[in-house]
């Protein structure tokens, strides 16, 4: 009889341990999923902020010399920031234009900014 009780106790302990371990795994998966979601939201927020900074100087649809200097200084950050290719391409063209940015290049950058902030 004593052996039977010990066997039952061992089985009960094993069942409790199994439930505890599987519960911990579920909690760990949930925590991991929440952390991943938070990281994604943070990255998306950072991209939006970078887009706002890049697009701020050209909000009025024109680019003056001081705007050009600010925008040109951000080209590398935009390229490395994972921003939409439309903005990267337009910024490259603006930076390559020198002191006189053609109206169509300005319009492309304004459109790219508008599309990215929607």
KAMOQUI-V355473 format. One line per field, one symbol per residue. ss: DSSP state (H for helix, E for strand, L for the rest). psi: psi as a letter, one per 20 degrees, with the letter a starting at -180 (. if undefined). burial: 1 if it has 16 or more other ideal C-beta (glycine too) atoms within 10 Angstrom, else 0. A space follows every 50 residues. Layout:
ss = ???
psi = ???
burial = ???
This chain:
ss = LHHHHHHHHHHHHHHHHHHHHHHHHHHHHHHHHHHHHHHHHHHHHHHHHH HHHHHHLLLLLLLLHHHHHHHHHLHHHHHHLLLLHHHHHHHHHHHHLLLL LLHHHHHHHHHHHHHHLL
psi = hhhgghgggggggggggghgghghgggggggggggggggghggggggggg ggghigijhijqoaghggggghiigghggijkrqhggggghghghiibho pqhhgghggggggghhj.
burial = 00000000000000000000000000000000000000000000001001 10011011000010001100110110010010100011011011100000 100011011101100100
